Amino acid sequence: MKLYFAPNACSLAPHIVLRELGLPFELVRVNNQSKRTADGRDFLQVNPKGYVAALQLEDGTVLTEGAAILQYLADQNPDAGLAPANGTVARSQLQAQLNFIGSELHAGMSPLFSSEIAEDAKTVLRAKLAKRLGYMEQVLGESGWSFGNGFSVADAYLFTVLGWTQYLNVDLTAFPAIRRFREVIGARPAVVEALRAEAESAPVR
């Protein structure tokens, strides 16, 4: 498999899961501006949507969208317990949590990266985001995990998205469970290895 990624992007979540599962894969860095890849391809030919993550399988099939990729990877090694079995209520509950992280946290933070949005508007967006973080604070305060009673693909995604708060002036002072979650997940060997590999990857023009 090939994982097309960009450092500090949402592709970190499947990168973490690949390492958690011990699956063989190749990392291919993408320049989000030029849409060129480290192996010399036009990334738009890999993923016409133009953004990471994209996972290319051995038969050439390309999977996109983080939540879908995460669940596909979890299903490659179901004994690892990173996602409940397909067709179960628990799997639907995991999907609900992945959708929340994607639509409310990920999408909620994305506009804050834009230099074209006025700071007054960003203040409103941060206030809305704080309410969503309040829900996640409650969830993490109960079990320490974003889903269930152990590490899951949802935790990899949540850790990735929460990492953006440090760049976006999103204050986590009022969320001790979230801060603790970031510390615990950040210390996992797979996370440390993924972050190191991405930081050491060569830039692409």
C-alpha positions as CSV (number, residue, x, y, z in Angstrom):
1,M,0.0,0.0,0.0
2,K,1.0,3.6,-0.6
3,L,-0.2,6.4,1.8
4,Y,-0.1,9.8,0.1
5,F,0.3,12.3,2.9
6,A,1.3,15.9,3.8
7,P,2.9,16.7,7.2
8,N,0.5,18.0,9.8
9,A,-2.5,17.1,7.7
10,C,-5.4,14.7,8.3
11,S,-3.4,12.0,6.6
12,L,-1.6,11.6,9.9
13,A,-4.5,9.6,11.2
14,P,-4.3,6.7,8.8
15,H,-0.5,6.9,9.1
16,I,-0.8,6.2,12.8
17,V,-3.2,3.4,12.2
18,L,-0.9,1.7,9.7
19,R,1.8,1.7,12.3
20,E,-0.5,0.6,15.1
21,L,-1.5,-2.4,13.0
22,G,2.0,-3.2,11.7
23,L,0.8,-3.2,8.1
24,P,3.4,-2.8,5.3
25,F,3.1,0.5,3.5
26,E,5.1,3.2,1.6
27,L,4.8,6.8,2.5
28,V,4.6,9.2,-0.4
29,R,4.7,12.9,0.4
30,V,2.5,15.4,-1.5
31,N,3.0,19.1,-2.0
32,N,-0.5,20.6,-1.4
33,Q,0.3,23.6,-3.5
34,S,1.9,22.2,-6.6
35,K,0.0,18.8,-6.3
36,R,3.2,17.0,-7.1
37,T,4.2,13.8,-5.2
38,A,7.6,12.6,-4.0
39,D,7.5,9.8,-6.6
40,G,7.0,12.2,-9.4
41,R,3.3,11.9,-10.1
42,D,0.6,14.5,-10.5
43,F,-1.4,14.0,-7.3
44,L,-4.6,14.9,-9.1
45,Q,-4.2,11.7,-11.1
46,V,-4.1,9.8,-7.8
47,N,-7.0,11.7,-6.1
48,P,-8.9,14.2,-8.3
49,K,-10.2,15.8,-5.2
50,G,-6.7,17.2,-4.7
51,Y,-6.2,16.6,-1.0
52,V,-4.7,14.0,1.3
53,A,-5.1,11.3,2.5
54,A,-5.2,8.9,-0.3
55,L,-4.4,5.2,0.1
56,Q,-3.4,3.2,-3.0
57,L,-3.9,-0.5,-2.6
58,E,-1.8,-3.3,-4.2
59,D,-4.3,-3.7,-7.1
60,G,-4.1,0.1,-7.8
61,T,-7.4,1.0,-6.2
62,V,-7.3,4.3,-4.5
63,L,-9.3,5.0,-1.3
64,T,-10.0,8.6,-0.2
65,E,-11.6,10.3,2.7
66,G,-10.1,9.7,6.1
67,A,-13.0,8.0,7.9
68,A,-13.3,5.5,5.0
69,I,-9.6,4.8,5.0
70,L,-9.4,4.4,8.7
71,Q,-12.2,1.8,8.7
72,Y,-10.7,-0.1,5.8
73,L,-7.4,-0.4,7.6
74,A,-9.0,-1.5,10.9
75,D,-10.8,-4.3,9.0
76,Q,-7.4,-5.6,7.6
77,N,-6.7,-6.8,11.2
78,P,-9.9,-7.0,13.1
79,D,-8.2,-8.8,16.0
80,A,-6.4,-5.6,16.9
81,G,-9.8,-4.1,17.9
82,L,-9.4,-0.7,16.3
83,A,-13.0,-0.9,15.1
84,P,-16.0,-3.0,15.9
85,A,-17.2,-5.6,13.3
86,N,-19.1,-4.3,10.3
87,G,-22.9,-4.6,10.6
88,T,-23.0,-4.1,14.4
89,V,-24.5,-1.3,16.3
90,A,-21.1,-0.5,17.8
91,R,-19.7,0.0,14.3
92,S,-22.4,2.5,13.5
93,Q,-21.6,4.3,16.8
94,L,-18.0,4.4,15.7
95,Q,-19.0,5.9,12.4
96,A,-21.1,8.5,14.2
97,Q,-18.0,9.5,16.2
98,L,-15.8,9.6,13.1
99,N,-18.5,11.8,11.4
100,F,-18.6,14.1,14.4
101,I,-14.8,14.5,14.4
102,G,-14.9,15.1,10.7
103,S,-17.8,17.4,10.3
104,E,-17.7,19.4,13.6
105,L,-14.0,19.4,14.6
106,H,-12.1,18.9,11.4
107,A,-14.4,21.1,9.3
108,G,-14.8,23.5,12.2
109,M,-11.1,24.2,12.3
110,S,-10.4,24.3,8.6
111,P,-11.6,27.9,8.0
112,L,-9.3,29.1,10.8
113,F,-6.3,28.3,8.5
114,S,-7.5,30.8,5.9
115,S,-5.8,34.2,5.8
116,E,-8.9,35.6,3.9
117,I,-11.3,35.2,6.8
118,A,-11.4,38.2,9.1
119,E,-10.4,37.8,12.8
120,D,-13.8,38.8,14.0
121,A,-15.3,35.9,12.0
122,K,-12.7,33.5,13.4
123,T,-13.7,34.5,16.9
124,V,-17.2,33.4,16.2
125,L,-15.9,30.2,14.7
126,R,-13.8,29.5,17.7
127,A,-16.8,30.0,20.0
128,K,-18.8,27.5,18.1
129,L,-15.8,25.1,18.1
130,A,-15.5,25.4,21.9
131,K,-19.0,24.0,22.2
132,R,-18.1,21.0,20.1
133,L,-14.9,20.5,22.1
134,G,-17.0,20.6,25.2
135,Y,-18.9,17.5,24.1
136,M,-15.6,15.8,23.4
137,E,-14.3,16.8,26.8
138,Q,-17.3,15.1,28.4
139,V,-16.6,11.9,26.3
140,L,-12.9,11.8,27.1
141,G,-13.6,12.6,30.8
142,E,-15.7,9.4,31.1
143,S,-13.3,6.9,29.6
144,G,-10.2,8.6,28.3
145,W,-11.0,7.4,24.8
146,S,-13.1,9.0,22.1
147,F,-14.9,5.8,21.4
148,G,-15.3,2.6,23.5
149,N,-12.8,1.5,26.2
150,G,-9.6,1.4,24.3
151,F,-7.6,2.9,21.5
152,S,-9.5,3.0,18.2
153,V,-9.3,4.6,14.8
154,A,-11.4,7.5,16.2
155,D,-8.5,8.3,18.6
156,A,-6.0,8.5,15.8
157,Y,-8.3,10.9,13.9
158,L,-9.1,13.0,17.0
159,F,-5.5,13.3,18.0
160,T,-4.6,14.5,14.5
161,V,-7.3,17.2,14.5
162,L,-6.6,18.4,18.0
163,G,-3.0,18.9,17.0
164,W,-4.1,21.8,14.8
165,T,-5.3,23.8,17.8
166,Q,-1.7,24.9,18.6
167,Y,-1.5,26.7,15.2
168,L,-5.0,28.2,15.2
169,N,-5.2,30.0,18.5
170,V,-7.7,27.6,19.9
171,D,-7.4,27.6,23.7
172,L,-7.6,24.2,25.4
173,T,-7.2,25.5,29.0
174,A,-10.8,24.7,29.9
175,F,-10.5,21.1,28.6
176,P,-8.3,19.1,30.9
177,A,-9.5,15.7,29.6
178,I,-8.6,16.8,26.0
179,R,-5.2,17.9,27.1
180,R,-4.6,14.7,28.9
181,F,-5.8,12.7,25.8
182,R,-3.3,14.5,23.7
183,E,-0.5,13.6,26.1
184,V,-1.4,10.0,26.3
185,I,-2.0,9.4,22.6
186,G,1.1,11.4,21.7
187,A,3.2,9.1,23.7
188,R,2.1,5.9,21.9
189,P,5.0,4.4,19.9
190,A,3.1,4.4,16.6
191,V,2.3,8.1,17.0
192,V,5.9,9.0,17.9
193,E,7.1,7.0,14.9
194,A,4.6,8.5,12.5
195,L,5.3,12.1,13.6
196,R,9.1,11.5,13.3
197,A,8.8,9.9,9.8
198,E,6.7,12.8,8.5
199,A,9.0,15.4,10.0
200,E,12.0,13.7,8.4
201,S,10.5,13.3,5.0
202,A,12.0,15.4,2.2
203,P,9.9,18.4,0.9
204,V,8.3,18.1,-2.6
205,R,8.4,21.0,-5.0
